[in-house]
Amino acid sequence: MENRKIVIALGGNALGNDIEEQKEAVARTAEVIADLAQQGLSIIVTHGNGPQVGMIQTAMDHLTLMQKGMKQVPLPTSVAMSQGYIGIDLQNAIKYEFHRRGMDRKVSTILSQVEVSKDDEAFQNPAKPIGRFLTKDEAEKMRQRVSSVWRMQAEVTAS
C-alpha cells in the first residue's frame, strides 16, 4: 500500500455537541488514522462543521444583541472559526497518537473556502438549518436586522 492516498470525511455531527465531546471523538479518530498511516497510507482528513458553525454564529449573533454598535459577523468568518478549532483539535490528536506510537509523520491543518453560485437551486428551498431555532418573536427581530444577508425560513412542527 506504499504511496497510496485516502480521504477520510468526518461529519460535523460525528464530532460531538461540545468541545469536550469533540476532543474525545477526535482522539478515537486519531487512533484509526494512525492505524492507516502505519500501513503506509497518506491521509487527507476533511470534516463537516454544521453544528459547530451554528454554535459560533449563534454566539456572534448574541454578541451583536448584547453590545451596542457591535457589527454582525459574516457567516464565512464563523465557518473559518469552526474550521480552525476543529482542525487544531484533529491535528493535535493525530500528532499525539503518532508520537505515542513513535511515528515521525507531519500533520497540517488547512482552512478552505468553496464558493457556491448564488443561482444554485438549493438556495431556493434551504433544507439544512444553521444555528439554533428561534421563537417567532426572535425570528422577526433577526429578519429585520439581516434580511439583506440571510434567507430565513419558517419551520412548523406538529406538537
C-alpha positions as a printed NumPy array, in Angstrom:
array([[  0.   ,   0.   ,   0.   ],
       [  3.018,   2.294,  -0.074],
       [  2.306,   5.778,  -1.506],
       [ -1.46 ,   5.254,  -1.644],
       [ -3.652,   8.139,  -0.585],
       [ -7.031,   8.041,   1.063],
       [ -9.553,  10.68 ,   2.076],
       [-11.46 ,  10.38 ,   5.334],
       [-14.588,  12.536,   5.643],
       [-15.968,  13.199,   9.121],
       [-19.436,  14.64 ,   9.546],
       [-19.792,  17.606,  11.88 ],
       [-22.37 ,  15.696,  13.93 ],
       [-19.812,  12.904,  14.491],
       [-17.631,  15.403,  16.348],
       [-19.947,  15.764,  19.334],
       [-22.095,  18.509,  20.773],
       [-19.471,  20.457,  22.7  ],
       [-15.711,  20.882,  22.933],
       [-15.229,  18.006,  25.412],
       [-17.147,  15.554,  23.217],
       [-15.178,  16.785,  20.215],
       [-11.833,  16.118,  21.904],
       [-12.977,  12.572,  22.767],
       [-14.222,  11.967,  19.204],
       [-11.02 ,  13.2  ,  17.562],
       [ -8.889,  11.122,  19.944],
       [-10.74 ,   7.964,  18.847],
       [-10.495,   9.063,  15.217],
       [ -6.759,   9.703,  15.573],
       [ -6.229,   6.07 ,  16.584],
       [ -7.856,   4.87 ,  13.358],
       [ -5.896,   7.393,  11.309],
       [ -2.636,   6.247,  12.905],
       [ -3.543,   2.618,  12.134],
       [ -3.944,   3.558,   8.468],
       [ -0.767,   5.645,   8.457],
       [  1.161,   2.662,   9.848],
       [  0.11 ,   0.8  ,   6.709],
       [  1.977,   3.406,   4.651],
       [ -1.051,   5.389,   3.535],
       [ -1.031,   9.144,   3.018],
       [ -4.187,  10.513,   4.573],
       [ -6.331,  13.561,   3.945],
       [ -9.   ,  14.247,   6.546],
       [-11.894,  16.52 ,   5.738],
       [-14.744,  17.359,   8.066],
       [-18.139,  18.926,   8.238],
       [-18.919,  21.717,  10.682],
       [-22.667,  22.354,  10.608],
       [-23.339,  22.127,  14.342],
       [-20.098,  23.903,  15.205],
       [-20.558,  26.837,  12.832],
       [-24.142,  27.128,  14.061],
       [-22.958,  27.438,  17.663],
       [-20.371,  30.059,  16.713],
       [-22.803,  32.067,  14.596],
       [-25.386,  31.979,  17.394],
       [-22.793,  33.251,  19.875],
       [-21.781,  36.019,  17.479],
       [-25.432,  36.942,  16.916],
       [-25.994,  37.178,  20.678],
       [-22.951,  39.418,  20.952],
       [-24.457,  41.866,  18.449],
       [-27.643,  41.952,  20.518],
       [-25.82 ,  42.464,  23.82 ],
       [-23.229,  45.055,  22.783],
       [-24.461,  48.204,  21.129],
       [-22.529,  49.04 ,  17.994],
       [-21.174,  45.526,  17.533],
       [-21.284,  44.582,  13.857],
       [-22.792,  41.356,  12.522],
       [-20.167,  38.632,  11.99 ],
       [-20.421,  37.244,   8.451],
       [-21.172,  33.534,   8.162],
       [-17.9  ,  32.844,   6.262],
       [-15.986,  34.207,   9.266],
       [-17.831,  31.835,  11.603],
       [-17.12 ,  28.991,   9.159],
       [-13.399,  29.798,   9.316],
       [-13.538,  29.883,  13.114],
       [-15.116,  26.426,  13.192],
       [-12.625,  25.058,  10.667],
       [ -9.797,  26.381,  12.806],
       [-10.862,  24.926,  16.116],
       [-11.937,  21.581,  14.669],
       [ -8.735,  21.45 ,  12.627],
       [ -6.44 ,  22.152,  15.566],
       [ -8.184,  19.528,  17.72 ],
       [ -7.821,  16.942,  14.941],
       [ -4.235,  17.949,  14.236],
       [ -3.206,  17.742,  17.887],
       [ -4.929,  14.397,  18.45 ],
       [ -3.306,  12.877,  15.357],
       [  0.131,  14.298,  16.241],
       [ -0.217,  12.944,  19.791],
       [ -1.192,   9.488,  18.522],
       [  1.724,   9.458,  16.051],
       [  4.106,  10.491,  18.85 ],
       [  2.675,   7.835,  21.199],
       [  3.404,   5.197,  18.547],
       [  6.867,   6.547,  17.747],
       [  5.832,   7.593,  14.238],
       [  7.596,  10.549,  12.625],
       [  4.812,  11.949,  10.434],
       [  3.817,  15.539,   9.729],
       [  0.275,  16.793,  10.32 ],
       [ -1.107,  20.086,   8.965],
       [ -4.407,  21.917,   9.089],
       [ -5.589,  23.878,   6.063],
       [ -8.595,  26.197,   6.059],
       [-10.507,  26.298,   2.803],
       [-13.362,  28.057,   1.055],
       [-15.831,  26.831,  -1.502],
       [-17.814,  29.333,  -3.5  ],
       [-21.303,  28.243,  -4.418],
       [-23.139,  30.018,  -7.192],
       [-25.803,  32.389,  -5.908],
       [-28.05 ,  30.825,  -8.566],
       [-27.691,  27.32 ,  -7.11 ],
       [-31.211,  25.912,  -6.828],
       [-30.51 ,  24.686,  -3.269],
       [-30.784,  28.311,  -2.134],
       [-34.421,  28.442,  -3.279],
       [-35.501,  25.985,  -0.585],
       [-32.856,  25.684,   2.149],
       [-33.122,  22.369,   3.955],
       [-30.216,  22.442,   6.406],
       [-30.521,  24.862,   9.323],
       [-27.536,  26.774,  10.674],
       [-27.638,  27.74 ,  14.321],
       [-30.408,  27.383,  16.827],
       [-34.118,  27.54 ,  16.139],
       [-35.715,  30.858,  17.009],
       [-39.045,  31.747,  18.517],
       [-41.406,  33.67 ,  16.249],
       [-40.508,  36.962,  18.   ],
       [-36.761,  36.276,  17.832],
       [-37.035,  35.352,  14.158],
       [-38.866,  38.586,  13.334],
       [-36.224,  40.686,  15.113],
       [-33.452,  38.776,  13.342],
       [-35.212,  39.083,   9.983],
       [-35.331,  42.891,  10.372],
       [-31.588,  43.005,  11.066],
       [-30.266,  40.55 ,   8.485],
       [-32.867,  40.239,   5.742],
       [-30.461,  41.611,   3.153],
       [-27.853,  38.992,   4.074],
       [-29.68 ,  35.803,   5.074],
       [-32.737,  34.   ,   3.856],
       [-34.789,  32.809,   6.799],
       [-37.332,  30.068,   6.524],
       [-40.114,  29.174,   8.935],
       [-40.39 ,  25.613,  10.071],
       [-43.659,  24.457,  11.519],
       [-43.615,  21.377,  13.697],
       [-46.56 ,  19.393,  14.931],
       [-46.92 ,  19.309,  18.7  ]])
